[in-house]
Amino acid sequence: VPTPLSRTRDPDLDFVRKAARQAEAAIREGERPKLVVVESTSYPGTTREVVQPILESGGLRACEDFHLAYSPERVDPGNRRFTISNTPKLVGGVSPCCAELAEAFYGGFVQEVVRVSSPEVAEMAKILENIFRGVNIALVNELWMLCERMGLSVWEVIEAAATKPFGFMPFWPGPGLGGHCIPVDPFYLAWKAREYDFQTEFIELAGKVNVNMPYFVAGLVGRELNRAGKSLGGSRVFIVGVAYKPDVGDTRETPAAKLMQLLTAEVCYHDPFVPEFLLGEVILRSEELSEETLRTCDCVVIVTAHSSVDYGLIASCGVPVVDTRNALSKIP
């Protein structure tokens, strides 16, 4: 179930609590014992401190009436190489008997099950996986902003560094983070860390860098328009890709939304996976990517690099392009 943030950027576990209450009722009505596994990303302690008390609120007991474990979802939408079956599955139970049963369950359809000592370890591991990406993306995003001032290509710099066969892992900059995990998870950990009088300053700083990227890209759009003797006001900006990642139709937390809101120009978009896009209270519809459409625009911004997009057409249209994904460099 979803684990969003509240308006104050605190963990919102309403969906988890509702699911736990439904599970408690199902255990009571059905045959015991039952296996309950939490897969939603949340702060360490959620399974034991939030879900278990709800399941035991009516007198049921873990290991007697039900078994409880945490096993984080590891799904990469659009990734055909790594699927549920060949991606190692972490499992942590509230007791050894719970962990054993959960391990046996996932072992039926997952090639490798990795059992850890507790739900808290598995919960923290999932948070680490996502924060690891967020922090490293923030690093290259900040480097991108510096390279722009220095007249360097950040993509060429990263590609050059990636030729080192050890001690370096390439990450790529972009217009901001999207999806339901990476932009949200640092806030879950920061909230829990305050319970221990600890400030996750490094992680939160990375989050600030990533949150500011749509502002940086909006500045690049304004710069390109100024070079063409135009201003944002009165211009038409064509956004290519509004999904949060390539070749999927998921727009949750997409940086395209913030960027489009920041641009004071008329905005339109093309996305083969997203036929309609809600921007504030306005429903936008994907426009055809054609020479005629491109020539009606004053600037093109590549936000999401879908593999089916004709980037050669974009490059040859004669309209200024802000390429936030280095997609034009891959034109044959």
Legacy VTK file of the C-alpha trace (Angstrom):
# vtk DataFile Version 3.0
C-alpha trace
ASCII
DATASET POLYDATA
POINTS 332 float
0.000 0.000 0.000
1.176 3.615 -0.483
3.218 5.362 2.197
2.913 9.052 1.272
3.760 12.201 3.194
1.361 14.461 5.040
1.046 18.148 4.218
3.703 18.817 6.846
6.062 16.290 5.157
5.629 13.750 7.977
4.993 10.013 7.403
1.378 9.232 6.551
0.736 5.598 7.482
-3.053 5.681 7.157
-3.013 3.139 4.313
-0.746 0.811 6.308
-2.983 1.050 9.383
-6.103 0.383 7.310
-4.504 -2.669 5.704
-3.407 -3.941 9.147
-6.950 -3.624 10.472
-8.262 -5.543 7.453
-5.642 -8.243 8.010
-6.599 -8.526 11.697
-10.234 -9.057 10.735
-9.277 -11.652 8.116
-7.170 -13.587 10.634
-10.085 -13.645 13.078
-12.535 -14.886 10.472
-10.278 -17.456 8.817
-8.012 -20.328 9.607
-5.048 -19.629 11.891
-2.140 -19.023 11.788
-1.821 -16.528 8.949
1.243 -14.922 7.415
1.222 -11.114 7.228
4.063 -9.428 5.342
4.558 -5.672 5.096
6.196 -4.626 1.812
5.578 -0.862 1.817
8.617 1.364 2.266
8.619 3.008 5.680
10.869 3.986 8.567
12.535 1.315 10.750
10.079 0.199 13.390
6.894 0.412 11.333
6.229 -3.343 11.298
6.816 -3.878 15.018
5.565 -0.553 16.392
2.597 0.159 14.091
1.400 -3.021 12.385
1.933 -5.594 15.161
-0.070 -3.678 17.839
-3.012 -3.388 15.419
-2.904 -7.124 14.665
-2.761 -7.888 18.402
-5.360 -5.291 19.438
-8.136 -7.889 19.690
-6.191 -10.508 21.615
-4.365 -12.268 18.778
-0.683 -13.034 19.317
2.256 -13.205 16.930
3.612 -16.727 16.350
0.438 -18.178 17.827
-2.382 -16.732 15.743
-0.381 -15.127 12.946
3.149 -14.634 11.686
4.466 -11.154 10.866
7.436 -10.108 8.746
8.773 -7.255 6.652
10.006 -7.778 3.088
10.535 -4.581 1.100
9.193 -4.297 -2.402
12.007 -4.236 -4.945
10.385 -3.390 -8.261
11.849 -1.287 -11.049
9.019 -0.371 -13.464
10.027 -0.881 -17.063
13.070 -3.006 -16.175
12.876 -6.267 -18.145
16.176 -7.633 -16.867
15.378 -7.699 -13.155
11.935 -9.011 -12.212
10.284 -10.203 -9.018
11.634 -13.717 -9.501
15.333 -12.882 -10.040
15.670 -9.906 -7.668
16.894 -11.039 -4.208
14.174 -10.668 -1.560
14.982 -9.381 1.918
12.989 -10.893 4.789
12.962 -9.937 8.471
10.481 -11.421 10.941
9.371 -10.164 14.354
10.541 -13.557 15.641
12.549 -16.481 14.210
9.395 -18.491 13.514
7.880 -15.566 11.583
11.056 -15.089 9.558
11.212 -18.804 8.761
7.654 -18.898 7.432
8.122 -15.719 5.356
11.359 -17.102 3.931
9.603 -20.300 2.922
6.758 -18.346 1.310
8.980 -16.174 -0.881
11.259 -19.109 -1.624
8.408 -20.582 -3.645
8.725 -17.992 -6.402
11.895 -15.932 -5.769
15.286 -17.348 -6.713
17.141 -15.889 -3.726
15.697 -14.989 -0.318
17.998 -13.088 2.046
16.973 -13.455 5.675
18.058 -10.716 8.091
17.861 -10.550 11.864
14.830 -8.282 12.242
12.160 -6.258 10.427
14.032 -3.093 11.420
17.147 -4.193 9.513
15.073 -4.917 6.396
13.207 -1.610 6.739
16.441 0.361 7.104
18.027 -1.528 4.200
15.170 -0.495 1.906
15.478 3.130 3.016
19.238 2.952 2.388
18.746 1.574 -1.133
16.607 4.534 -2.136
18.557 7.206 -0.257
21.763 5.902 -1.839
20.345 6.758 -5.256
18.963 10.101 -4.100
22.246 11.239 -2.542
24.346 10.242 -5.536
21.931 11.861 -7.969
22.122 15.035 -5.866
25.907 14.948 -6.199
25.847 14.841 -9.986
23.003 17.372 -10.087
25.146 19.826 -8.159
28.056 19.012 -10.448
25.804 19.718 -13.449
25.034 23.201 -12.142
28.746 23.896 -11.654
29.665 22.484 -15.079
27.098 24.778 -16.700
28.905 27.786 -15.243
32.280 26.403 -16.275
31.218 25.622 -19.828
31.732 21.874 -19.401
29.506 18.933 -20.310
28.632 17.118 -17.095
27.724 14.018 -19.125
31.152 13.903 -20.744
32.737 14.349 -17.313
30.763 11.436 -15.837
31.453 9.220 -18.845
35.161 9.972 -18.500
35.129 9.134 -14.776
33.230 5.914 -15.500
36.173 4.566 -17.471
37.809 3.841 -14.105
37.120 0.127 -13.554
36.992 0.319 -9.754
35.863 2.709 -7.018
33.368 4.636 -9.176
29.715 4.120 -10.061
28.119 6.500 -12.584
24.925 8.362 -11.737
23.268 10.811 -14.091
21.789 14.269 -13.480
18.279 15.283 -14.379
15.472 17.794 -13.819
14.578 16.363 -10.405
13.512 13.128 -8.745
10.224 11.368 -9.299
8.362 8.225 -8.330
6.807 7.153 -5.062
10.012 6.175 -3.214
13.198 8.163 -3.736
11.716 11.675 -3.250
9.748 10.532 -0.162
11.956 8.116 1.781
14.455 10.660 3.172
11.591 12.379 4.982
10.550 9.077 6.595
14.057 8.465 7.900
14.552 12.074 9.018
11.270 11.914 10.984
12.326 8.717 12.752
15.852 10.005 13.378
14.474 12.927 15.406
13.132 10.383 17.901
16.786 9.596 18.635
17.881 13.271 18.759
19.664 12.851 15.441
19.595 15.082 12.382
20.148 13.469 8.982
21.809 16.627 7.661
23.690 15.082 4.744
20.607 13.242 3.483
18.383 16.293 3.865
20.910 18.479 2.036
20.845 16.053 -0.888
17.066 16.301 -0.876
17.246 20.090 -1.102
19.558 19.877 -4.115
17.184 17.523 -5.926
14.104 19.572 -5.048
15.736 22.668 -6.556
16.506 21.077 -9.922
13.236 22.156 -11.636
14.176 25.747 -10.746
17.591 25.252 -12.327
16.051 23.799 -15.498
13.541 26.638 -15.668
16.504 29.003 -15.608
18.081 27.135 -18.528
14.844 27.484 -20.492
14.778 31.221 -19.821
18.408 31.495 -20.917
17.776 29.693 -24.219
14.778 31.881 -24.954
16.767 35.029 -24.173
19.474 33.911 -26.573
16.769 33.680 -29.238
15.570 37.182 -28.370
12.459 35.971 -26.565
11.164 35.866 -23.001
9.231 33.223 -21.094
6.114 35.356 -21.064
4.380 34.896 -24.391
6.507 31.919 -25.437
5.349 28.361 -26.033
7.425 25.641 -24.373
7.110 22.017 -25.472
7.857 19.414 -22.778
8.976 16.003 -24.023
8.114 13.363 -21.412
6.104 13.920 -18.232
6.423 10.429 -16.716
8.940 10.243 -13.891
11.113 7.678 -15.710
11.548 6.365 -19.270
9.124 3.985 -20.939
6.462 3.962 -18.206
3.289 5.971 -17.717
3.755 6.700 -13.999
3.670 10.422 -13.181
3.863 10.240 -9.386
6.114 13.003 -8.018
7.302 13.723 -11.563
9.617 16.765 -11.782
7.816 17.721 -14.994
4.874 18.998 -12.938
6.952 21.456 -10.912
8.878 22.582 -13.975
5.695 23.267 -15.926
4.309 25.256 -13.007
7.473 27.359 -12.808
7.461 28.259 -16.487
5.416 31.401 -17.024
5.053 30.479 -20.682
2.356 28.505 -22.433
3.265 24.851 -21.884
2.319 21.773 -23.864
3.758 18.274 -23.842
4.296 15.008 -25.666
4.462 11.667 -23.865
3.584 8.392 -25.620
2.818 6.784 -22.239
0.750 9.595 -20.690
-2.188 10.663 -22.890
-3.516 13.077 -20.250
-1.715 14.987 -17.518
-3.278 16.919 -14.647
-1.376 20.132 -14.009
-2.956 21.826 -11.027
-6.616 21.947 -11.996
-5.984 21.873 -15.752
-6.017 18.689 -17.813
-3.408 18.758 -20.570
-3.387 16.276 -23.438
-0.338 14.872 -25.132
0.320 16.487 -28.508
1.743 14.757 -31.539
5.502 14.974 -31.932
5.778 16.325 -35.458
7.683 18.956 -37.366
4.535 21.077 -37.514
4.044 20.932 -33.737
7.687 21.673 -32.987
7.719 24.725 -35.267
4.845 26.247 -33.267
7.038 26.181 -30.136
9.779 28.516 -28.966
11.696 25.964 -26.883
11.735 22.195 -26.371
12.605 20.661 -22.988
13.462 16.951 -22.830
12.416 15.912 -19.316
11.985 12.153 -19.750
13.953 10.244 -22.376
11.461 7.673 -23.646
13.145 5.273 -26.067
10.406 5.617 -28.706
10.805 9.396 -29.124
12.300 10.643 -32.408
15.154 12.760 -31.051
16.533 13.282 -34.537
13.349 15.180 -35.377
13.741 17.341 -32.284
17.379 18.109 -33.076
16.601 19.125 -36.653
13.562 21.300 -35.993
15.540 24.509 -35.571
13.992 25.268 -32.156
16.182 25.757 -29.029
16.375 22.543 -26.968
17.091 22.095 -23.263
18.138 18.459 -22.975
18.043 17.446 -19.305
18.746 13.789 -20.112
21.529 14.024 -22.701
19.166 12.264 -25.109
20.317 14.135 -28.235
23.845 12.778 -27.859
22.542 9.283 -28.562
21.157 10.122 -32.004
22.710 7.672 -34.528
LINES 1 333
332 0 1 2 3 4 5 6 7 8 9 10 11 12 13 14 15 16 17 18 19 20 21 22 23 24 25 26 27 28 29 30 31 32 33 34 35 36 37 38 39 40 41 42 43 44 45 46 47 48 49 50 51 52 53 54 55 56 57 58 59 60 61 62 63 64 65 66 67 68 69 70 71 72 73 74 75 76 77 78 79 80 81 82 83 84 85 86 87 88 89 90 91 92 93 94 95 96 97 98 99 100 101 102 103 104 105 106 107 108 109 110 111 112 113 114 115 116 117 118 119 120 121 122 123 124 125 126 127 128 129 130 131 132 133 134 135 136 137 138 139 140 141 142 143 144 145 146 147 148 149 150 151 152 153 154 155 156 157 158 159 160 161 162 163 164 165 166 167 168 169 170 171 172 173 174 175 176 177 178 179 180 181 182 183 184 185 186 187 188 189 190 191 192 193 194 195 196 197 198 199 200 201 202 203 204 205 206 207 208 209 210 211 212 213 214 215 216 217 218 219 220 221 222 223 224 225 226 227 228 229 230 231 232 233 234 235 236 237 238 239 240 241 242 243 244 245 246 247 248 249 250 251 252 253 254 255 256 257 258 259 260 261 262 263 264 265 266 267 268 269 270 271 272 273 274 275 276 277 278 279 280 281 282 283 284 285 286 287 288 289 290 291 292 293 294 295 296 297 298 299 300 301 302 303 304 305 306 307 308 309 310 311 312 313 314 315 316 317 318 319 320 321 322 323 324 325 326 327 328 329 330 331
